[in-house]
Amino acid sequence: MTAEFKKLTEIVNTLMGENGCPWDKVQTRESLKPYLVEEAYETLEALDGNNPEEIKEELGDLLYQILFHAKISENKKEFNITDVIESISNKMVHRHPHVFKKENLKTPDEVATQWEEIKIKEKGKVGRKSVLDGIPSHLPSLLRSQKLQKKAASHGFDWDKISSVFDKLDEEIAEFKEAVLSRKEEDMAEELGDILFVLVNIAKFNKIDAEEALRNTNNKFITRFQHIEVEVTKRGKTLKETPLEELEQYWQDAKGNKSPS
């Protein structure tokens, strides 16, 4: 254990000790859940921004949450941070026999296939009933859809060619249109979900991370919309006072097209 890591664990011990912080001492696994999720998303945002200082800070915040949870478990006499480190070390060695046992795997796809096979053997020990077991239900729906479809495909449940997936997309869009025209709200929600599910499959076929793709598009939308806000403000207007045609001009400007006069 490095001096820096030991210092951080001692800080956690102090804050959660008898004479520590009144807030830290009363935290539980349940109370800390929102902070763990928040720090994970803040880390993603820092990675998107590609700012090393921000990434360093957010990784530190995320690490602290892990230490916080480990200390709670230590207080319960279940395990400590050393056990956590030992567990993940053993797992990584076991799941990389092509590195540590010099097995011959040459491509990332071969590694991914082996990884899943090893996981299935490991998880079989705890009595899972489905190959889909183990995908967290609290994941964002788009990310969970990706993992469900990828897991099913790894066991042979998938289309053979991308054209079949596009045919399925056309079918789902037609069903959604029918639901919209008939004003059946429950059917609309269901059919829209089916469309999104097929789009995730199209992303999988093309090795695109759908969650990452949508996050990038969200960020792009924010940048372009903020450009519109700046242009509108320059002219002493509000968004609602500005005609849609003019807003569209600013949007095109943000995309790199010719700026309106």
Secondary structure as the mmCIF struct_conf table of DSSP 4:
data_model
#
loop_
_struct_conf.conf_type_id
_struct_conf.id
_struct_conf.beg_label_comp_id
_struct_conf.beg_label_asym_id
_struct_conf.beg_label_seq_id
_struct_conf.end_label_comp_id
_struct_conf.end_label_asym_id
_struct_conf.end_label_seq_id
HELX_RH_AL_P HELX_RH_AL_P1 ALA A 3 LEU A 15
TURN_TY1_P TURN_TY1_P1 MET A 16 MET A 16
BEND BEND1 GLY A 17 GLY A 17
TURN_TY1_P TURN_TY1_P2 GLU A 18 ASN A 19
BEND BEND2 GLY A 20 GLY A 20
HELX_RH_AL_P HELX_RH_AL_P2 PRO A 22 LYS A 25
TURN_TY1_P TURN_TY1_P3 VAL A 26 VAL A 26
HELX_RH_AL_P HELX_RH_AL_P3 ARG A 29 GLY A 49
TURN_TY1_P TURN_TY1_P4 ASN A 50 ASN A 50
HELX_RH_AL_P HELX_RH_AL_P4 PRO A 52 ASN A 75
TURN_TY1_P TURN_TY1_P5 LYS A 76 LYS A 77
BEND BEND3 GLU A 78 GLU A 78
HELX_RH_AL_P HELX_RH_AL_P5 ILE A 81 HIS A 94
TURN_TY1_P TURN_TY1_P6 ARG A 95 ARG A 95
HELX_RH_AL_P HELX_RH_AL_P6 PRO A 97 PHE A 100
BEND BEND4 LYS A 101 LYS A 101
BEND BEND5 THR A 107 THR A 107
HELX_RH_AL_P HELX_RH_AL_P7 PRO A 108 LYS A 123
HELX_RH_3T_P HELX_RH_3T_P1 GLY A 124 VAL A 126
TURN_TY1_P TURN_TY1_P7 GLY A 127 GLY A 127
BEND BEND6 SER A 130 SER A 130
TURN_TY1_P TURN_TY1_P8 VAL A 131 GLY A 134
BEND BEND7 ILE A 135 ILE A 135
TURN_TY1_P TURN_TY1_P9 SER A 137 HIS A 138
BEND BEND8 LEU A 139 LEU A 139
HELX_RH_AL_P HELX_RH_AL_P8 SER A 141 SER A 154
TURN_TY1_P TURN_TY1_P10 HIS A 155 GLY A 156
BEND BEND9 ASP A 158 ASP A 158
BEND BEND10 ASP A 160 LYS A 161
HELX_RH_AL_P HELX_RH_AL_P9 ILE A 162 LEU A 181
TURN_TY1_P TURN_TY1_P11 SER A 182 ARG A 183
HELX_RH_AL_P HELX_RH_AL_P10 GLU A 185 PHE A 205
TURN_TY1_P TURN_TY1_P12 ASN A 206 LYS A 207
HELX_RH_AL_P HELX_RH_AL_P11 ALA A 210 LYS A 234
TURN_TY1_P TURN_TY1_P13 ARG A 235 GLY A 236
TURN_TY1_P TURN_TY1_P14 LEU A 239 GLU A 241
BEND BEND11 THR A 242 THR A 242
HELX_RH_AL_P HELX_RH_AL_P12 LEU A 244 ALA A 254
TURN_TY1_P TURN_TY1_P15 LYS A 255 GLY A 256
BEND BEND12 ASN A 257 ASN A 257
HELX_LH_PP_P HELX_LH_PP_P1 LYS A 258 PRO A 260
#
